[in-house]
């Protein structure tokens, strides 16, 4: 393998975060994708809906980002002491509202079988895929929802 710089390219396997290595992979992938889809589609603008305690400290909420014209919800957590009060609906609703304002098509996320697939179904999300045995003895569900209310289409 040539690395294009006169030396031999080689592979390494690493278990420590290397921001330079991540940037090389991400930047190359975004350039490849953008050449095929147009500018802006793969911008990763963050979106946070933060639940704060009375003193203003963050105690939960939602972390996501724009991803290929959709909002990808990476994390959603409500402390047990605050569950059952409608905060999950409110947090997800605020994220959906912001995604609409950004002109995104919809929202997608993943959740484990022991977490909240029923909650997302009640919020209008459709399971678009399941990975059995992830984690062992459970399953990971991938869910999505179009923000215009149209049904999800299969390519």
C-alpha positions as CSV (number, residue, x, y, z in Angstrom):
1,X,0.0,0.0,0.0
2,X,1.2,3.5,-0.8
3,X,0.2,6.4,1.4
4,X,0.5,8.9,-1.5
5,X,3.5,10.5,0.3
6,X,6.2,8.1,-0.9
7,X,6.0,5.8,2.2
8,X,4.3,2.5,2.7
9,X,0.9,2.8,4.3
10,X,0.2,0.5,7.2
11,X,-2.5,-0.4,9.6
12,X,-2.5,0.0,13.4
13,X,-5.1,-1.1,15.9
14,X,-5.4,1.4,18.8
15,X,-7.5,1.7,21.9
16,X,-6.8,5.3,22.8
17,X,-8.7,8.2,21.4
18,X,-6.7,10.0,18.7
19,X,-8.4,13.2,17.6
20,X,-6.2,13.4,14.5
21,X,-7.1,9.9,13.4
22,X,-10.8,10.5,14.0
23,X,-10.6,13.7,12.0
24,X,-8.9,12.0,9.1
25,X,-11.6,9.4,8.9
26,X,-14.5,11.8,9.4
27,X,-13.2,14.5,7.1
28,X,-12.6,12.0,4.3
29,X,-16.0,10.4,4.7
30,X,-17.8,13.7,4.8
31,X,-15.9,14.8,1.6
32,X,-16.9,11.6,-0.1
33,X,-20.5,11.8,1.0
34,X,-20.8,15.6,0.2
35,X,-19.5,15.0,-3.4
36,X,-22.5,12.7,-3.9
37,X,-25.3,14.5,-2.0
38,X,-24.4,18.2,-2.0
39,X,-23.1,20.6,0.6
40,X,-24.6,20.9,4.0
41,X,-26.3,17.4,4.2
42,X,-23.6,16.1,6.5
43,X,-23.2,19.1,8.7
44,X,-23.3,17.8,12.3
45,X,-24.9,20.7,14.1
46,X,-25.4,19.7,17.8
47,X,-28.7,19.8,19.5
48,X,-29.2,19.6,23.3
49,X,-32.3,19.8,25.3
50,X,-31.0,20.0,28.9
51,X,-32.9,19.2,32.1
52,X,-31.5,21.2,34.9
53,X,-32.0,21.1,38.7
54,X,-33.1,24.1,40.7
55,X,-29.5,25.4,40.9
56,X,-29.1,25.2,37.2
57,X,-26.9,22.1,37.1
58,X,-27.6,19.6,34.2
59,X,-29.2,16.4,35.5
60,X,-30.5,14.8,32.2
61,X,-31.9,15.6,28.8
62,X,-31.3,14.9,25.2
63,X,-28.1,15.1,23.1
64,X,-28.3,14.9,19.3
65,X,-27.0,16.3,16.1
66,X,-28.0,16.8,12.5
67,X,-27.1,13.8,10.5
68,X,-27.7,13.4,6.7
69,X,-30.8,15.7,6.8
70,X,-32.3,14.1,9.9
71,X,-31.9,14.6,13.7
72,X,-30.0,11.7,15.2
73,X,-30.7,11.4,19.0
74,X,-27.5,10.0,20.5
75,X,-28.5,10.2,24.2
76,X,-31.7,10.7,26.1
77,X,-31.8,10.3,29.9
78,X,-34.3,11.3,32.6
79,X,-33.2,10.7,36.2
80,X,-35.4,8.2,37.9
81,X,-36.6,10.8,40.4
82,X,-38.0,12.8,37.5
83,X,-39.7,10.1,35.5
84,X,-43.4,9.8,35.1
85,X,-43.9,13.6,34.9
86,X,-44.1,13.9,31.1
87,X,-40.5,15.2,30.8
88,X,-39.6,12.6,28.2
89,X,-42.4,13.7,25.9
90,X,-41.5,17.4,26.5
91,X,-37.8,16.9,25.9
92,X,-38.4,14.8,22.7
93,X,-41.1,17.3,21.6
94,X,-38.7,20.2,21.9
95,X,-36.0,18.4,20.0
96,X,-38.5,17.6,17.2
97,X,-39.6,21.2,17.1
98,X,-36.0,22.4,16.7
99,X,-35.4,19.7,14.0
100,X,-38.4,21.1,12.1
101,X,-37.0,24.6,12.4
102,X,-33.7,23.3,11.0
103,X,-35.6,21.9,8.0
104,X,-34.7,18.3,8.8
105,X,-36.8,15.4,7.5
106,X,-37.2,13.5,10.7
107,X,-35.7,12.0,13.8
108,X,-34.0,8.7,14.3
109,X,-32.5,7.0,17.3
110,X,-31.6,3.7,18.8
111,X,-32.8,2.2,22.1
112,X,-32.3,-1.1,23.9
113,X,-35.2,-3.5,24.5
114,X,-34.9,-2.8,28.3
115,X,-35.0,1.0,27.8
116,X,-37.9,2.8,26.1
117,X,-39.1,1.3,22.8
118,X,-42.7,1.6,24.0
119,X,-42.3,5.2,24.8
120,X,-41.0,6.0,21.4
121,X,-43.8,4.0,19.7
122,X,-46.3,6.2,21.7
123,X,-44.5,9.2,20.4
124,X,-45.1,8.1,16.8
125,X,-41.8,6.4,16.1
126,X,-41.6,3.3,13.9
127,X,-39.0,0.5,14.4
128,X,-37.0,0.4,11.2
129,X,-34.5,-2.3,12.4
130,X,-33.6,-4.6,15.2
131,X,-30.2,-6.0,16.1
132,X,-30.8,-9.1,18.3
133,X,-28.2,-10.1,20.9
134,X,-27.0,-6.5,21.4
135,X,-26.4,-6.5,24.3
136,X,-26.3,-10.2,24.9
137,X,-29.8,-11.5,25.8
138,X,-31.4,-8.3,24.7
139,X,-31.9,-6.3,21.4
140,X,-31.1,-2.9,20.1
141,X,-34.0,-1.2,18.2
142,X,-33.6,1.5,15.6
143,X,-36.6,3.9,15.4
144,X,-37.5,6.8,13.1
145,X,-40.2,9.3,12.6
146,X,-40.8,11.7,9.8
147,X,-41.6,15.2,11.0
148,X,-44.1,15.9,8.2
149,X,-46.3,13.0,9.4
150,X,-45.8,11.0,6.2
151,X,-45.1,7.3,6.6
152,X,-41.5,6.1,6.4
153,X,-40.6,4.9,2.9
154,X,-38.5,1.9,2.2
155,X,-35.9,2.7,-0.4
